[in-house]
Amino acid sequence: MNILTSFARRMNSLKKSQNKNPNNFFKLRSRSGEAGLTLVELIAVILLIGVLMGVVAKNIFGNTEAAKAKANELKMNQLKGSLQNYKLQFNKYPSSLECLTKSCPETKGKLFTATTEADDLLDVWGNPYIYKTENGGRSISIQTLGADGVAGGDGANTDFVIN
């Protein structure tokens, strides 16, 4: 009965305040009659906003490594194209990637034009590509060790090879 009595008193006070000013009916009021939110309500709102910001930030910033991996793949394909241009010009692949940016012993006495920039010899994480000639110089492979620069790994740390 005590709960019903308390509820009835509260409703009567709300009706009285509504009669005085109809706009006061839905305003939040503390027990002292002042408008505002309690500390617990403020903490709950701040926590809710923090959780929402965390979810949004993860969705926005979580895809940057996947984008870097795709950009790295495109960069490796561009480097492969530069190597193929070099082979067309000198009838063999270069002994190292640096031969794409500056004259090497195998290009002495021949007209040399750099086919790439020194920055293009590094992957998107700043690690140098691993370049190998295979089958007596008839084929090549370009490898990157991923974001961590160490063999093996998952996600952005995955090794990637182009032949």
Protein Blocks (a to p, Z undefined) as FASTA:
>chain_A
ZZmmmmmmmmmmmmmmmmmmmmlmmpccdfkopacddfklmmmmmmmmmmmmmmmmmmmm
mmmmmmmmmmmmmmmmmmmmmmmmmmmmnopacfbfklmmpccfklgoiacddfbdfklm
pcfkopacddddeehhpaccdddebjnopgeiehjlpccddZZ
